[in-house]
Amino acid sequence: MKLTVRHVLIFLIVISFLAAYFFPGVKENEAVKSSITFIGILFGIILGFFITDLYARYQGIRNNAALDSSALTTFYTFAKILGENKKNKKWLEKQKTLINNYIKKFMPLPWDRYSETEPEFSAITDSLKEIRYDTDKENETFSNILGVFSGHSDAREKLIMYGKDKLSWGEWLVILLLGVLLLGSLFYTKDTTMTSIIFTGALSSAILILLFVVKDLNNLNFGESAIAIEPYERVLDAIGKPRFFKKKGKFLKNLLTIKTRGRPNK
């Protein structure tokens, strides 16, 4: 069975409350009690900073993925105008293959390896040299294509930059250390009363869920379908190529996992 975000969150909550119910606590300790507040505040500030930074990164990728996919669609729209010239008929058909190859290479890749699409991107760039234009309309359309392609190149470079901007091992170490200290302090000082069980279970659930959110944002699983699948599937529709999930039965189902681990095995 496929494990969804909802299943993971429910699992974390259940585990937290079960641990709070069955673990009786150790003993009252004023030093540990006083440290909970300090650790909690520090954990919240640092985690909040990282979540804000990662969400800003997600928004940057979302915006530039929209620009990237839109530029490809607009590029092909202008290409069809140039394709009305008999000299550009073969060139127009070639663009369908080149754009399809670019998207086919990109979609299975994790964001931090987006730069590996350079050969496919260069192939589209080099193909612009093959365009023939005889009229003022074609000349103007070619100028528009260059402008659109420049926007595509800018969005692509930003996607590469954002894809590599992930939490370092040192930042993860700080987050996990504070999280473990906070959880340990909560369970150390709890007692067997129902109030203490509910309080400990709720707080530990919140801590684990926040860590899961940071992991999701760091790996760009958050809203993956909306920013990495649907826009580029619409580009395939525009150029008349089949969507990947129609060609590969399990591709769409496993795509979110694949993009966080690397390219699929063939």
N, C-alpha and C positions, 0 to 999 in steps of 0.2 A: 504494500500500500504506500502511495506517495505521501511523504510527510510534509504537510503544509505549515505555514506560519502559525495558523490557529492551533494546530495540533501541538506545536512546540511550546506555545505560550500556555496552553492548558496543562501540558506536562510539567512545565516549570512551576506553575502555581500549585499543582497537586503535590509535587515533590517537596516544595517548601513547607506546606502545611503538614504533610506527613512527618517530615523531619522535626518540625516544631512540636508536634504532638507526642512523638515517641522519644525524643531526646529530652531528658529531664533538666538539663542544665548542670552546671558544676557547683557554683556557690556565689554568694554575694561578695563582690569585690569593688570597693569604691574607686580604686585606680582604673579598673576596666570600665566601670560605669561612666566615669568622668571623661574617659578617652573616646567613648562612643560619639559624643557630640562633636568633638574636634575632628575625628575621622570622618564622620558623616558630612560635616560641612566641607571639608577638603575634598572628599569623594564627589560631592555634588557639584562643586565649583569646577573641578578638573573635568569631570564627565560632561557637564553642561558645555564647557568650552569645546571639547572634542566633538560632541554631537552637533553643535552649531557650525563648526568648521566643516564637518563631513556632510552636513545637509546643504551647506553652501556649495560644496563640491558637486553634490548630486544635482542641485539646481543648474549649475554651470554645464554639466554633462547633458541634462535634459534640454536646456535651451540650445546648445550647440548641436546636439543630435537632431533637433527639429530643423535647424538651419542647414545642416549637412544633408539630410534626406530631402528637404525642400529644394535645395540647390540642384540635387541630382535630377529631380522631377522637372524643374524649370529648364535645366540644361537639355534634357531630352526633348522638351517642348520646342525649344529653339532649334534643336537639331532636326526636328521633323520639317521645319520651315526650309532649312537648307537642303533637306533631303528631296525637296520638290525639284531641285536641279538634278538632271540625269547624271551629272558628273559625281554627285554625292550620294547616289543610291546605295552603293556598296558601303560607303562610309557610315551611313545611317544604320544599316544592319549590323555593322561592326560595333556601333555604340551599344546596342542592346546586349551583345556578348560581353563587352568590356565592363559595363555597369553591373551586369549580372555576376561576373567574376569578382568584382570588387565587393559586392554585398555578400556573396557566397563565402569569400575569404574572411570578411569582417565578423559576421554574425556568430560563428562558433568561438571566436576569440574572447578571452577576458579583456576588460578595458585596459589593463596595464600592458597588453601586448598589441594594442591597436596599431602601433607603428609598423607592424609586420605587413600591413596592407600597402606599403610603399610601392612595391612593383606593380600592383594592379592600378594604383592611383597614377603612377608615372605612365602606364600604358594609355590611360585616357588622355593625359596631358600631351603625350607625343602624337596621338591621333589627330589633335587639332591642326597639326601641320599639313594634314592631307586634305583639308577643306578647300573647295574651290568655290569662288563667288564671282558672279559676273555682273549683277545688278546692284543698284544702290540699296535696295531692300535687303539683299543677301549680305552686303557689306555691313549694314547697320545691325543685322541679326548676328553676324559674327562678332561685332563689337560687344553686343549684349551677352553673348556666350562667354566672352573673356571676362566680363564683369561678374557673371554668375559663378564662373569657375574660380575666380579669385575669392569670392565669398565662401565657396566650398572648401578651398584650401585653408582659409583662415579658421573656419569652424573645425576642420580636421586637425589642425595643429593644436587648437585648444583642447580637443578631445584627447589627444595624445598626452598633453600636459596634465589634464585632470585625472586621466586614467592612472598615471604613475604617482599621483599625490595621495598616498595611503599612510596610515599610522605606522610608525616605526616600531621595532621590537621594544625599544626603550619606553615608548609611550604606552604600549600594551602592558609592559611590566609594571608601570606605575598604576595603571587602572586596575589590573588584577590584584596587585598587592594591597591596595586600599580596599578593594571589594572583599578580599579574603579576610582582612583585618576587621572590617565592619561586620561581616557575617559571623566571624568567630566571636567577636565581642557580644553580639546579640544572643547567640546560643549559649555562651559562657554564663551570662548573667540571668537568663530566663529561669522561670520556675514552672511548676505544674498547674498553675491556675489557668482558667480558660482565657482570661484577659491577656495573660502573658503569651499564651499559645497563639491567639489570633494576632496580637501585635507583632510577634516574631515572624509568624507565617506570612503576614501581609508585607512587612518590610523586606524580608528575604526574597519574596516573590518580585517586589519592585526592583530590587538590586539586580537579580538575575535577568529580568526582562530588559532593564536598561543596558546591561552588558550584551544581551542578544541584539538589541537595536543598534548598538555601536558596531558590532560584528557585521550586521546586515548592511549598514551604511558604508562601512569600510570596504566590503566586498561588492558593493553596488547591486545587491540583490533587491534593495528597496525600490519598488516600482519598475523593475527590470523590463517587464513586458511593454510598458507604456513608452519607455525611452529607447529600447534597443531592438524591439521586434516589430511592433505595429507600424512605425513610420517607414521602415525599410521594406516591409511587406507591401506597403502602398506604392513604393517606387517600383517594385516588381510588377505590380498591377499596371502601372503607367507604361512600362516598356513592353508589356505583353508577355512577361515571363511567369511561369507558375510559381506560386508561393512554396516555400520549402516544406511546410507541414503537409502539403499535398503530395510531395515527392518522397518524403521520408516519414514513415509512420510515427516514430517516437521522437522525431527531432524537436518539435515544439514542446513536447512534454518534458524533455530533459534539458532544454536549452538553458534554463536559469542555472542549473547545476553545472553544465558544461562551461559557461562563461566565467565561473569562479574557479574552475580547476584547470582550464586549458582547452586545447582543441580535442575534439572527439577522436577516438581511435577508429581507424578505417579497417 
